[in-house]
């Protein structure tokens, strides 16, 4: 019997990438909650797995050559799981390169920019003291809009982000794109993105992965929590 993968997780867009992948791939896993509002990401044991003090991370007892493996960084985890299972990564090298470039687009572009948009639009104005910064809000709102325009044009020509089939590129992008309202975006001029959000969001694995411990998700409130999340 296959030993479960240990998933170190909190219900955020980056966490959802891996819970969705594990559900879609049908891999057994055991949930280890990393409560980022309590500083679990700075624990000594977790830092041995994820030295960048960020979740998600995994430990696979059945890694390459049967030896255990720990991995951090959501993109690296997605690529590993896709190679491990032989699923959701394209049938040939050309298809895999298409997946790679959109996965890197999410890791280097959409994720960081949408994360900054969330911070300055939702969290910073409620900090103690408030940090309501119009330039930062406009800057990141506009950059996320540009990125969604890029994605909409790609989806005008493809059912899924990297082509005709659902891949780890979709798993990486959907968690962030599904939060478009919190990024103060519109889908009225992005019909292909809207179609893809519904198509992907109705997959059973996506539904199950996004729902994992969802009741624990919430905005930081106290100054101590804000300092823990935003100043360390």
C-alpha positions in Angstrom: 0.0 0.0 0.0 1.3 3.4 -1.0 2.3 5.6 2.0 0.6 9.0 2.0 2.3 12.1 1.0 2.6 14.6 3.9 1.1 17.9 2.8 2.0 21.0 4.8 -0.7 23.4 4.0 -2.9 26.4 4.9 -6.0 27.4 2.8 -4.4 30.1 0.6 -4.0 30.2 -3.2 -0.6 28.7 -3.1 -1.8 26.0 -0.7 -4.7 25.2 -3.0 -2.4 24.5 -5.9 -1.1 21.4 -4.2 -4.3 20.2 -2.6 -5.9 20.4 -6.0 -3.1 18.5 -7.6 -3.2 15.7 -5.0 -7.0 15.4 -5.4 -6.8 15.5 -9.2 -4.0 12.9 -9.3 -5.7 10.6 -6.8 -2.6 10.5 -4.6 -3.1 9.6 -0.9 -2.0 12.4 1.4 -2.1 13.4 5.0 -2.9 16.9 6.0 -0.5 18.9 8.2 -1.9 22.3 8.9 0.6 25.2 9.0 -1.3 28.0 10.7 0.5 31.0 9.3 -1.4 33.3 11.6 0.2 31.6 14.6 3.7 31.4 13.1 3.8 27.7 12.4 5.8 28.4 9.3 8.8 29.5 11.5 8.8 26.2 13.5 12.1 24.4 13.6 10.7 21.2 12.2 8.9 22.9 9.3 12.0 24.9 8.4 13.9 21.6 7.9 11.3 20.9 5.1 10.7 24.5 3.8 13.7 26.7 4.6 12.0 29.7 3.0 9.4 29.6 5.8 6.5 29.4 3.3 4.0 26.7 2.7 3.0 24.6 0.9 5.5 21.9 1.2 5.4 18.1 0.9 7.3 15.0 2.1 6.9 12.0 -0.1 8.0 8.7 1.6 8.2 7.1 -1.9 10.4 9.7 -3.7 12.8 9.1 -6.6 14.4 5.6 -6.3 12.1 4.8 -3.4 13.9 7.2 -1.1 12.0 9.9 0.9 11.9 13.4 -0.5 10.9 16.8 0.9 10.0 19.7 -1.4 9.0 23.3 -1.0 7.9 25.9 -3.7 4.5 25.1 -5.2 5.8 25.1 -8.8 8.5 22.6 -8.1 6.0 20.4 -6.2 3.5 20.5 -9.1 6.2 19.5 -11.6 7.4 16.7 -9.3 3.9 15.3 -8.8 3.1 15.5 -12.5 6.3 13.6 -13.3 5.7 11.1 -10.6 2.2 10.2 -11.8 2.8 10.8 -15.6 -0.4 13.0 -15.6 -1.3 16.6 -16.3 2.0 17.5 -17.9 1.6 17.0 -21.6 2.1 14.0 -23.8 5.4 15.1 -25.4 8.2 17.6 -25.0 6.5 20.3 -27.0 3.4 20.0 -24.8 5.5 20.0 -21.6 7.2 23.2 -22.7 3.9 24.9 -23.1 3.0 23.8 -19.6 6.3 25.0 -18.3 6.1 28.5 -19.7 2.6 29.1 -18.3 3.6 27.6 -14.9 6.6 30.0 -14.8 4.2 32.9 -15.9 2.1 32.2 -12.8 5.1 31.8 -10.4 6.9 34.9 -11.6 4.0 37.1 -12.7 0.4 36.4 -11.7 1.1 35.0 -8.2 3.4 37.8 -6.9 1.4 40.6 -8.6 -2.0 39.3 -7.4 -0.6 38.8 -4.0 0.5 42.4 -3.8 -2.9 43.5 -5.1 -4.5 41.6 -2.3 -2.2 43.1 0.2 -2.6 46.7 -0.7 -6.3 46.6 -1.6 -7.6 44.4 1.3 -5.1 44.2 4.1 -2.9 47.3 4.2 -5.9 49.7 4.7 -7.0 47.8 7.7 -3.6 47.6 9.3 -2.7 49.3 12.6 -2.0 52.1 11.7 -3.8 52.0 8.3 -1.7 51.9 5.2 -4.0 53.2 2.4 -1.6 53.8 -0.4 -3.3 54.9 -3.7 -0.2 54.5 -5.8 0.4 50.9 -4.7 -3.3 50.0 -5.1 -3.4 51.5 -8.7 0.0 49.9 -9.6 -0.9 46.3 -8.7 -4.6 46.5 -9.7 -3.4 47.6 -13.2 -0.7 45.0 -13.5 -3.1 42.2 -12.5 -5.5 43.5 -15.1 -2.8 43.4 -17.8 -1.9 39.8 -16.8 -5.6 38.7 -17.0 -5.7 40.3 -20.5 -2.8 38.1 -21.5 -4.5 35.0 -20.0 -7.8 35.9 -21.7 -6.1 36.1 -25.1 -4.4 32.7 -24.5 -7.7 31.1 -23.6 -9.4 32.5 -26.7 -7.4 30.0 -28.6 -7.3 27.1 -26.1 -9.7 25.2 -23.9 -7.2 25.2 -21.1 -4.2 27.4 -20.4 -1.5 25.3 -22.1 -3.7 23.7 -24.8 -6.6 21.3 -25.2 -6.0 19.5 -21.9 -6.1 20.3 -18.2 -2.6 20.5 -16.7 -0.6 21.7 -13.8 -0.5 25.1 -15.4 -4.3 25.4 -14.8 -3.8 24.1 -11.2 -1.3 26.8 -10.6 -3.2 29.7 -12.1 -6.8 29.0 -11.1 -6.4 29.5 -7.3 -5.2 33.0 -7.9 -7.5 33.9 -10.8 -10.6 32.6 -8.9 -10.0 35.5 -6.5 -10.4 38.1 -9.2 -13.0 40.1 -7.3 -10.7 40.6 -4.3 -8.1 41.9 -6.8 -10.8 44.5 -8.0 -10.9 43.0 -11.5 -13.7 42.6 -14.0 -14.5 39.7 -16.3 -16.9 41.7 -18.5 -14.2 42.2 -21.1 -12.6 38.8 -20.5 -15.1 36.2 -21.7 -12.6 33.5 -22.3 -11.1 33.8 -18.8 -14.7 33.7 -17.4 -15.4 30.5 -19.3 -12.2 28.8 -18.1 -12.8 29.8 -14.5 -16.2 28.1 -14.6 -14.9 25.0 -16.5 -11.9 24.5 -14.2 -13.8 25.4 -11.0 -16.4 22.7 -11.6 -13.9 19.9 -11.7 -14.4 17.6 -8.7 -10.7 17.6 -7.9 -10.5 21.4 -7.9 -13.7 21.6 -5.8 -12.3 19.2 -3.2 -8.8 20.7 -3.2 -10.0 24.3 -2.7 -12.4 23.2 0.0 -9.7 21.6 2.1 -9.8 23.3 5.6 -11.5 26.3 3.9 -13.3 27.2 7.1 -10.0 28.2 8.6 -9.4 30.9 6.0 -9.8 34.5 7.1 -8.3 37.9 7.0 -5.7 38.8 9.6 -7.1 41.1 12.3 -4.8 41.8 15.2 -1.6 43.8 15.0 0.4 40.8 16.2 -0.9 38.7 13.4 -0.3 41.4 10.9 3.3 41.8 12.1 3.8 38.0 11.9 2.5 37.8 8.3 3.8 41.0 6.8 7.0 41.9 8.7 8.9 38.7 9.0 
